Amino acid sequence: MEQELTYEAAMERLEALAREIEGGNIAIDQLATKLKEAQQLLAFCKEKLTKAEAEVTKLLDADAAE
């Protein structure tokens, strides 16, 4: 994955990939590569969301304990 990829940039790329794939203008040889990239971006986004959720929960729990 790219260095310092942000969630927003990953989502933009995912949306672009989805448009390309849905458009049906991708050669079959490129389709597997595009799908693999999308899979990697999805995993990246999921990890970012999971970490953010854990941090928010931690902050809320700390606030509730005070």
Rosetta blueprint (number, residue, H / E / L):
1 M L
2 E L
3 Q L
4 E L
5 L L
6 T L
7 Y H
8 E H
9 A H
10 A H
11 M H
12 E H
13 R H
14 L H
15 E H
16 A H
17 L H
18 A H
19 R H
20 E H
21 I H
22 E H
23 G H
24 G L
25 N L
26 I L
27 A L
28 I H
29 D H
30 Q H
31 L H
32 A H
33 T H
34 K H
35 L H
36 K H
37 E H
38 A H
39 Q H
40 Q H
41 L H
42 L H
43 A H
44 F H
45 C H
46 K H
47 E H
48 K H
49 L H
50 T H
51 K H
52 A H
53 E H
54 A H
55 E H
56 V H
57 T H
58 K H
59 L H
60 L H
61 D H
62 A H
63 D H
64 A H
65 A H
66 E L
